[in-house]
Amino acid sequence: MRRIRGGVPALPALVLSGAAALTQLELVAFGTLAPQIRDAFGLTDAQFTATLSAGLLVAFAGLLAMGALADRRNRRRLALASFALWAIAAALAGLATGLAVLLLARVAMALGSLANEPVHASLLADSYPRPDHSRVFALHEGAYSAAEIAGPLAGLIAAAVGWRGVLLTLAVLGVLLLAALHRVAEPERPPSPHVPADGTRTILRSPAMRRILSATALTGLALGPISALLSFFLEHDHGVGPYGRGLIGIGVGAGGIAGLALGAALAGRAAAAGAGALIRLIGLLFLAGASALTLMAALPHLAVAVTGSVLAAIFLSGWTPAYWALLGRLLPSHLRGRGAACATLAIAIGGLPAFLVSDLGDRHGYTSAFAVLAAVTALAAGIVCTAARHADTEDTTGPTPQVLGPDRPMADTSRVPVRRSSKD
């Protein structure tokens, strides 16, 4: 696929999706190879987990700052610099001989992956016509699911070359991808009088965005523990071993990819009817996901649990193409970086109390935990649907948009010119 609809080159979507996949694969590899890395440095389980958490905390803390940079600076250069830092840090982790170096590498890799949402989302939104946004973002989000499915490959490679070889292989792939990323052009931003310093507050003043971000946070609470809960449920209630759980996990990951394809097709149709239709689609997919989780809670049989988990993966992945396409309509170009950062941060914050759901499952059975996740997802559906009546008036592509802040309505960017410069 060299070109997307309208003759727009597919290179930006493919390369940025590849960068997202590699950074996600590194996280999966660290989890898969945790025992080997822990033993190599003489760590306890808690110390190794703290090493991973340090990187994640740095990433969350820097999201809004990266979003602000994406709204003000050259996004191509930000993506290049971030991914170069990640590739160098991956090599450093593979060569680390002490805990301090490993910790430094993990923090640097987290910083390098910061561009994945705010910078990539802004670049993709301005690089492609609006009718292509749902497909483009489905490809980008699908990269994460593909990395999850490919995670077991890390174990196979480690069996041949060790855990250090896995990280060094990822670093080499990162260097190769940097050459392709260098060819991605910086798209022109639609003209704007100024970029507000309080862009995050401007976003939160939008009634539609407040409701959407609140629903997103609830979704983070539902999505955060579901993978671990399913694994515990399969082990404790049905005696499924690691191999069986791995196969089921691959099936769930494949369901997520199928959901992204389905969501992209549905979002493409809904987008033609406006931002309100996209919101209603998201609400329907949330409700469908809640129904699948309810099925798992009501009928705790193995076949039902597997079927319900695959259906939940389809529906709870399917909403993301519509979600990112929606942000592209509600937010002007100069706020999209911070908007993407707020969305990612909302999911992360929503997932913080996920341990309470896991504790509920441990104490009272995992069907109770699935019931809570179903209720939370249904509540998210209700909240997001209340944003529909505000969305059409805030749609920056509509005939009479209510623009966030003091800016004028954003021009239609259905055909965005691309500026190529040797300096970029």
N, C-alpha and C positions, 0 to 999 in steps of 0.2 A: 504494500500500500504506500505508493510514493506521494499521492496527493489525496486530500480530503475534498469534500464538495466545494465547488467553485474554484478549483485549481489551486487551493492553498496548500503549500508543502506540508507533508506529514512529519517532517523532521523534528520540529519542536515537541510535538506530542510524543513521538517515539523516544526521543533522547531523554526528555524529562521523566517519562514513565520508567525508562531504564534506570535513571539515577535513583528514583524513589524505590524501585525494586531492589537495587543493590544495598541501599541503606537499611531497608527492612530485612533483607536476607542476613545482614550482619547481626541484627538484633536476634533473629531466629537462631542463627548459628551460635551466638553466645549462650542462648538458653539450651540448645541441644547439646552443646559441648561443655556445659557447666561443670559436671563432675571432673573432667580432665583438666580444665583451667583451674578449678578450685584446688585440686591436688598438686598441680604444678607450682603453685605459690604457697601451699600449706595453709590455705584459708579454711575457716569454718563456713557452713552454709550461710549463716547470717552475714559474715564478712563479705562473701561473694555477692550476696543480694544487695548489700550496701554499696558495693562498687557499681553495680548496674543502676541502682537508684540515684547515685550521685550524678550520673550522666543525664538521667531523665529529669531530675530537678533543674539542672542547668538549662536543659532544652525548654522546659515549661517557662522558666523565668525569662528566657530570651525571646519568646515567641512574639510578644507585642512589639519589642524593639525591632525585630526583624521585619515585622509587618509595616512599621513606620518607615524603615529603610526602603522597603519594596515600593512604597507609595511616593518616595522622594528621589530615589537614586536609580541608576541604570540596573535593571533587573537581570539582564544577561550577565553582567559582571558579578553581581551578587551570587547568582547561581553557580558561576564558574569558580569564584573564590571559595564558596561554601563546600562545593563538591571536591575541590582540590584539597581543602583542609581535611575532609572526611577520608580521602584516599591515603593521604600522608599518615593520618592517625591510625587507620587500619593496619598499615605497614608497621607503625610503631608498636601497636598492640601485639602483632605477630612476632616482633623481635624483643618484646619486653622481657627483662630478666628479674625485675623487682616489682613489688606491689605499687610503689609510687609511680613508676613509669606506666604500668597498666591503668592505674586510676587516671593519670593525665591523658592517656590515649582515649579512654572511655569518655571523658569530659569533652575532648576535642572532637571525637566522632559525633557526640550529641550536638555540639555547636555546628558541625558541618552539615548535619541533617536538618537544621532549622529552616532551610530554604524550601523544604519539600512542600509545605502547604502555602504559606503567605506569598513567597516569591513565585513558585510554580503556578499557583492559581491565578495570580495577576498576569503573568506572562501568557498563559494559555488563553485567558479570557480576551486579551487584546490581540492575540495572534490569529484567532479564528472567528469566522462569522458566528453570530448568535445561534443560527439553526444547528450548528455543529457542536455547540458547547456540551450538550448532554453526552454525545458520543466521545468527545475528547476527554471529558472528566471521567467517564466510565473507564476509558483506557488507563488513565493515570491512577485511579483508585484500584483498578483491577491488578495493577502491578504489586500492590501490597498483598492481595490474596494469592497471586502467583508465587510470591516469595514465601508465603506461609506453606504452600503446598510443596515447594522445592526445599523446604527446611530439612527434611530427612536426608537430602543429598549431602548436607554438611557432615553428617555422621559417616556416610560412605567415604567421602574424601578424607576425613580425619583418620579413618581406619588405614588409609594408604600413606598419608603424608603427615598425620598428626594435626592437632588443633592449630598450631602455628601456620602450617601449610594452608589451612582453610582461610585464615585471615590474610595471609600474603597473596593468595589467589584472588580474593576479593579486591585487594589493593591494586593488583595488576589490571583486573577488569575495570576498576575505577579510572585508572590512567588512560586506558583505551577509550573509555566513554568520554573522558575529558576532551579528547580530540574531536569527537562528534559534537559535543556541547559547544565547542568553540565556534562551530559553524552556524549555530542558532542566532538569528538576528533579533535585535531589540525592536519590538513593535512600537509604533508611535502611540502615545496616549492621546485620547480625545482632549481637546483644549479645556482648561479649567482656569478660572481667575486666580486661584491660589490653593495651596494644600494646607488645610487647617492643622494647627499644632495639636489641637485636642480632638484628633480624628476619632479616637475610641469613644469619647463622650458623644461626639456627633452621631456615631453609629447607634449608641445606646439610647439616644433620644428618639429614635425611630420606633413607633409602636409595633410595627411588624417585626423588626429585628429583635426587639426585646423578647417578644413571644417565641420567635424562632430559636433564639439562643437558649431560652429557658427550656424549651422542648429538647434541644440538642443536649443540654446537660443531663436531663433525665434519661435520654438515650444512652449517654455515657455510663450511667449507673447500671443500665440494663445490659449493655454490651461488655462492660468490663469483666464481670466474673463468669460470663456464660460458658466460655471455653473450659475454665477450670472446673466449674460445677458439673458440666457434662462428663468430664473425665472422672471426677469423684463419683458421680452417680453410676457410671458404667462399671467402675471398679468395685464400689461398696455394695451396690444393689444387684449387680448382674455378674460380678466376677470376671469382667473382661480384662484381659492382660494388656501389657504395653503394645504388643503387635496389633491386637484387635482395635485398641483405642487409636493407634496410629492410622489404621486403614479407615476407621470412621472419621478421623480428623481430616484425612484427604478428601473424603466424600463431602464433608461439611465445607471445606475450602472450595471444592468444585461448585458446590451450591452457591457460595458467595460470588464466584465469577459468573455463574449463570444469572444470578440476581442482578448483577451490574449490567449485563447485556439486556435483560428484560427491562430494567429501570431506564436504560438509555433510550430504548425504543419508545417506552411510554412517555418519558420526559420530552422527547422530541415532538410528540403529538400535543402534549399539554402546553408546551411553550408557545405554540401558535395561538393559544387562547389567552395567554397572559400570565402574569405572576400568580394571580389567585388560583388558576388551574394547577400550577406547579405545587402550590401549597396543599391544595386538596389531594393531589396525588401522593404527596409525602404522608399526609394524614392517613390515607387509605392503606398505604404500605405499612405504616406503623401498626394500624389495627390488625392487618393480616399477620404481622409478626407476633403481636400479642395473642392472636388466636392460636398460632403454632405453639407458643409457650404454654398456653392454657391446656392444649392437648397433651403436652408432656407432663403437666402437673396432674391432669385428671386421670390419665391412663398410663401408669408407670410400668409399662411393659417394654422390653428391649426393642422390639420392632417399632413400636410407637415412638419411643424415645429417639431412635435413629431417624425415623421419618420426620418427626417434629423438629429435630435439630437441623436437618437439611432444609426444611421449609422455612424455619426461622432465619437461617443463613441467607436464603434467597430474598426474603422480604426485608430483612434488616440490613442487607447490602444494597438492595434495589433502590432505596430512597436517595442514595448519595449522588447519582448523576443529576437528579432533579434539584437536589439541595445546592450543589455548586452552580448549576445553571441559574437557580433562583438568586443566589448572591450576586451573580454577574448582572442581573437585571435590577436588583434593588440598590446596589452600591455603584456610585460613579467610579471611574477608573482610578482616581486618586485616593480612593478609600478601600479598594479591594484587598490590598495587602493586609491592612489591619482587620478588615472584615474576616478574611480567611484565618488570621491569627486568633481572633476572638472565637470563631467557630471551633477551631482545634482545641483552644484552651477550655472552652465550655465542656467539651467531651471529656477532657482530662480531669477537670474539677469534678464533674459529675461522677466520675469513676472512683473518686477518693473513698467514699464510704462503702465501696463494694465488699470490703472484708466483712461488714455486718451481714450482708446477704449470705456470704460463705459460712459465717458462723451460725446463722439460722439453719442452713442446710445441714451442718454438722450436728447440731443439737436436735433438730426436729424433723429431719429428713429432707432430701433434696427436692422432693415434689413441692414442699412448702416454699423453698427458694424459687423454684420455677414459677409458682403462683405469684410471688412478689414481683418477679421480673415482668410477668405478663401484665400485672396491674400498673406498674410504672410505665411500661411501654404504651398501654392504653391511655394513661394520663397524658403522656407526651403527645399522642395523636390528638387528643382534645385541645390541648394548648396550642399546637401548631395550626389547627384549623381555625382558631379564633383570629389568626393573623391574616386570613384570606381577605377580609373586608378592608384591611388597611393596605394590602400589598398592591392592588391595582392602582391606587392613587400615588403610591411611592415608586412605582415601576419607572425607572429612568428611560425606558424605551417607549413608554406610552405617549399619547398625544398631549396630555396635560399632567406631567409627572410632578409630584410634590418632592422636590429635591432636598436631600439632607443638608442642613446647614445653609450658608449663604450662597451656595454655588448655583449657577444657571443649570437648566436641564442638559444632560449629556447628549451629545449628538449621536445619531444612529451609527453604530460601527459595524453594520452587517457586512461591509467590505472595508477592512482595515488596511491602509497602506503600510507597508513594512519598510523601515528605513535601514539600509545597509551602509555601514561605514567602516572604514579600515580602523578607525579609532575604537569602535565597539568590539 
